[in-house]
Amino acid sequence: MKSSRVSLFAALAIGTLMAGCHSYHVETTVENRTGEPIRLLEVDYPSASFGKDALADGATYPYRFQINGSGHLKVQYVSASGQTKTIDGPELKERQEGRLEIMLLPGGKAEFHPQLTPAP
């Protein structure tokens, strides 16, 4: 009888701990609509970054990340002509989650379409 109480208590404790854990993630896509292939794509967000060696014109690159800290998103890439393009994006805050679409456009411009929860 005593061991079944201990097992029940342990199961409840583990269940309570797991219910309290939530991992906040942002599902993002970077779409190249520049009209040319790009290379050395880098997306910087608070406390980390991700990227890709090359992205063909019309291609989409999906990525999932977690925001730790707060700050602005920044996108950088090298155009087919060898010019480095840097674009400032929206502000991100820790524990936001949802979707973020990044569309790279001609002339070193971009559109950002965030669908993120408000920062707590």
C-alpha positions, 0 to 999 in steps of 0.5 A, a space after each residue: 500500500 505504501 509503495 502505491 502511494 509513493 508511485 502515485 505521488 511521483 506520477 503526480 509530481 512529474 505530471 505537474 512539472 511537465 504541465 508547467 513547462 512550455 517551449 516558445 518557438 517561432 516557425 519562420 520562413 525566408 522567401 527569396 523574391 529578389 529576382 536572383 540567387 543569393 548567398 550567405 544568408 544570415 538571420 540574426 535574432 536576440 541571442 542567436 542566428 541561423 542561415 543558409 549558404 545559398 538560396 535560389 530565386 523563388 526558394 523558401 527556407 523554413 526554420 524554427 527558433 526560440 527567442 531568448 532575450 529581446 531585440 531587433 531581427 536583422 537579415 543579411 545576405 550577399 546578392 548575385 552582384 556581390 553586394 552585402 545587403 542588411 535589412 532591419 526587421 521587427 523587434 522580438 521579445 522573449 517568450 513570444 511564439 507563432 509565425 514569422 514570414 520574411 520575404 526578401 525583395 529586389 533592391 535590398 528590401 524585405 517584408 516581414 509578416 509576424 504573427 506572434 503572441 504579444 510579449 508577456 
